[in-house]
């Protein structure tokens, strides 16, 4: 019988067909780009795309980071024995995971604008009048809900024996969480966190609707001036490159962090 490791490397007929279709698609895409290649278009809009790419990465980084910070108290609430804290956290997570991101962005950008007087009275109108800050705020609230469930699931995946062992050593709860539970939980959560980052990159394209000129926003503006379909093709390639970079970095990090588990 063939060894398990070798058997897993075999590709079935369906897999071969899928790979063949992907290969044909890539070849057709390359041929299309070669045929419609326009140096003038690249010279004109190349810097614009790079500027939009920088905006996208900055937007996602800020939103993702703020969402990660917000997820910590939310996880504590979700795992709390206090039913009010648990209920409030559950309601937050359910709302932001159960409603479309575009609706949340509209609620922040257009909805909060209805309370301009109230925000001016507390000195916050400078924040909510800017599409950039509204986009960060809305996306941060959205990803915080997803990261809450990622972190909660990772923490709960750590065996109870770890907690009991820490208690037997009379370690404080904070030390137990920080030095014992969190490192193990983050190993479990690494790939889901990377998947959430990838989803954030792709979801960030909707901020173009509220006049934030990220990569997709610059692409729409370029198409409106040139009516050249390849403007969207290049945008898709940029997004694909970001996703592949994140995916491969995650695989490398996972391999390094789990190297002590390899026999």
PyMOL commands that set and color helices and strands:
alter all, ss='L'
color gray80, all
select helices_A, chain A and resi 4-9+13-35+39-78+83-98+101-121+125-128+131-157+160-168+173-210+215-226+230-257+259-261
alter helices_A, ss='H'
color red, helices_A
deselect
rebuild
show_as cartoon
